[in-house]
Amino acid sequence: MEYIRQTIASNKLSGIFELPPTLRNKKVEVIILSVEDSLSERPKQKKRPLGFLKDKLTPLPDSFFDPLPEEDLQAWGL
């Protein structure tokens, strides 16, 4: 992957980026990477369905979203 890396005065970036105060009036390092290259190199991920059973799309029961009982919260120190 090609890239450009250069150290420049941060005031040259003032019209391009809004720099935080800690980076103003200092030398900064700028790295430019190609978005297309970094995205194309990522392996394709298979989407997994959300559910309890493998290979079957099972909706979550309503009780899944209920808060934990007070005893469980106390056991975890919450």
DACOR-V703853 format. One record per residue. N is the residue number from 0. SS is DSSP state (H for helix, E for strand, C for the rest). PSI is psi in whole degrees, -180 to 180 (999 if undefined). OMEGA is omega in whole degrees, 0 to 359 (none if undefined). Layout:
n=N ss=SS psi=PSI omega=OMEGA
n=N ss=SS psi=PSI omega=OMEGA
//
This chain:
n=0 ss=C psi=133 omega=178
n=1 ss=C psi=148 omega=177
n=2 ss=E psi=165 omega=175
n=3 ss=E psi=134 omega=179
n=4 ss=E psi=123 omega=184
n=5 ss=E psi=143 omega=175
n=6 ss=E psi=126 omega=181
n=7 ss=E psi=169 omega=175
n=8 ss=E psi=134 omega=185
n=9 ss=H psi=-23 omega=179
n=10 ss=H psi=-19 omega=175
n=11 ss=H psi=-18 omega=180
n=12 ss=H psi=-1 omega=187
n=13 ss=C psi=-32 omega=179
n=14 ss=C psi=-9 omega=184
n=15 ss=C psi=-47 omega=182
n=16 ss=C psi=150 omega=171
n=17 ss=C psi=101 omega=183
n=18 ss=C psi=144 omega=174
n=19 ss=C psi=156 omega=183
n=20 ss=H psi=-31 omega=182
n=21 ss=H psi=-17 omega=180
n=22 ss=H psi=-1 omega=181
n=23 ss=C psi=147 omega=177
n=24 ss=C psi=39 omega=177
n=25 ss=C psi=167 omega=170
n=26 ss=E psi=136 omega=180
n=27 ss=E psi=159 omega=177
n=28 ss=E psi=130 omega=180
n=29 ss=E psi=130 omega=177
n=30 ss=E psi=126 omega=180
n=31 ss=E psi=123 omega=179
n=32 ss=E psi=150 omega=176
n=33 ss=C psi=128 omega=180
n=34 ss=H psi=-40 omega=182
n=35 ss=H psi=-43 omega=180
n=36 ss=H psi=-44 omega=184
n=37 ss=H psi=-32 omega=179
n=38 ss=H psi=-37 omega=183
n=39 ss=H psi=-22 omega=181
n=40 ss=C psi=-14 omega=180
n=41 ss=C psi=138 omega=177
n=42 ss=C psi=146 omega=178
n=43 ss=C psi=130 omega=180
n=44 ss=C psi=134 omega=177
n=45 ss=C psi=131 omega=179
n=46 ss=C psi=132 omega=179
n=47 ss=C psi=135 omega=178
n=48 ss=C psi=149 omega=177
n=49 ss=C psi=125 omega=180
n=50 ss=C psi=-178 omega=183
n=51 ss=C psi=-32 omega=185
n=52 ss=C psi=138 omega=179
n=53 ss=C psi=139 omega=177
n=54 ss=C psi=6 omega=176
n=55 ss=C psi=135 omega=179
n=56 ss=C psi=101 omega=183
n=57 ss=C psi=123 omega=179
n=58 ss=C psi=149 omega=178
n=59 ss=C psi=140 omega=177
n=60 ss=C psi=155 omega=180
n=61 ss=H psi=-32 omega=181
n=62 ss=H psi=-17 omega=179
n=63 ss=H psi=-33 omega=185
n=64 ss=H psi=1 omega=178
n=65 ss=C psi=146 omega=177
n=66 ss=C psi=155 omega=179
n=67 ss=C psi=151 omega=175
n=68 ss=C psi=154 omega=183
n=69 ss=H psi=-36 omega=180
n=70 ss=H psi=-41 omega=179
n=71 ss=H psi=-41 omega=178
n=72 ss=H psi=-41 omega=178
n=73 ss=H psi=-37 omega=179
n=74 ss=H psi=-33 omega=180
n=75 ss=C psi=0 omega=179
n=76 ss=C psi=27 omega=181
n=77 ss=C psi=999 omega=none
//
